[in-house]
Amino acid sequence: MAGVLWPVLGCAVVLAVWWLAGWRIAANPDTANFAGFAPGPTLRRLADLVARGELWRSAGPSLARVGQGMAVAVALGVPLGVLVGGSKAVRAATHIPFQFLRMVSPLAWMPIAVLSFASWDGAIVFLIAAAAVWPVTFATANGLAKIDPDWFKVARNLGAGPVQTLRVVVLPAIARDVLTGIRLALGVAWIVLVPAEYLGVTSGLGYAINDARDTLEYDRLAAMVLVIGTLGFALDGLCLGAIRRFGWDHER
Amino acid sequence: MPAPLLSVHGLGHRYRHHAEPVLQDVGFQVAAGEAVAVVGRSGCGKSTLLHLLAGLARPTAGAVHIHGEPVRGPSARWVVMFQQPLLYPWMTAFENAALGPRFAGRLRDSAAAVGELLALVKMADCAGTNVQRLSGGQRQRVALARSLAAQPEILMLDEPFSALDAFTRRALQVEVRAITKRLGITLLLVTHDIDEAVLMADRALVMDARPGRIRADLAFHHLPDERGIDDPAVQFERGRLLAALGETTEPPQPGDFHQI
């Protein structure tokens, strides 16, 4: 019972603050134009967006871009992380460049991405991948460095080759760390997505927010914010589920 | 005399180039089917010796030959069982025990044999259990099944029972000797536990420390295959071993044990 109570209470407080703020905005003649931000209009508009299918038309392209960006980030980040975590030389050589690149906001690449890619979509996927690759790389490297050296000794001792050791020992051993890195990366990717979609594209959640601002539909804008938060929360939940499923040190 | 299964010549080891040698001029031979204990105090280099024999480390002097061929690296033909079970925690008992056959690409043909080995070490009921749920003794039993499933000619034990409680330790000492004798596996055991040596081995190599070298080579002629620690003959050999280690002043004389 208490397990449900506190989350419900927390959400109720947020809703109450939101409602109160909406009421104050509507009550003030100077800000009455923004009354659409209040919970009532927002939720009505959200129901309307769902009913007319507009929600999926906005969320679909966004999810596809994040999916592609994450796929690139994992495809690059996991092998890179294995190299960094597995070799002292690679770690030493890449430490400064990687820490430097990691600290550059992905949005700082925006002009370069726009110049480099033929399509707006390509540029957005690049920005997402540039943001997501670092958490995956560092988590993988960290997982590899944590592996008990004796586990390699056992594998060698039982006649395992390098490929078998990678498949049977390394990958299961680091699965949890990799998934944790993917979870972090997905959070970053989802945050980068919206400003990236302010770029030339005419679809996606970021575009929808910008569009709603330009057409002064503040209820639609707030509804999209709600959708972004909810979808992000759901994606994080999926990652958490995968970590529970594939992380072996929960068995203890 | 038949050619020895394992022979060691002039073996020496240093961890760094100018460091004091951990091992110096170690030489001995082991015949197929023999059970040999290397006994010495902690830090005498006996664990290093086992790593060199198994090819898990390279010696800085001398060589190890198995079947007349120099040991250049680890192989499933000689398997080490370590002080810790070192099972992979994401696997079941069966999956851990089956690793040797899996690496050799014959898991399909060996599944039944792995099951039998788990039964032999009394772990058949736990085959499908994640090893994190097993006790220390159960884990070491699975590690034993894993070592045997690789079908080694030589089983090398590096103080494998020292982390277990006395009761489990004694049971496993007796069982491992019986199993390896039955399967015709040569046993090489490194230990600081004198009881373990007299219970499990046909012969003991006593090691000095700093530098590690073989001080005495003691055959246990008087011991039966099945033995208990309270047998007078076992107690007699125990006394000889203690004397060789320098723990007592008077070595027992042949015939002493008849008077006990």
Interface residues (C-beta under 8 A of the other chain):
Chain A: D148 D150 W151 K153 V154 A155 R156 N157 L158 G159 A160 G161 Q164 V168 V169 P172 A173 A175 W248 D249 E251 R252
Chain B: A54 L56 G73 P74 S75 A76 V79 V80 F82 Q84 L86 Y88 P89 W90 L99 G100 R102 F103 A104 N130 Q132 R133 R146 A150
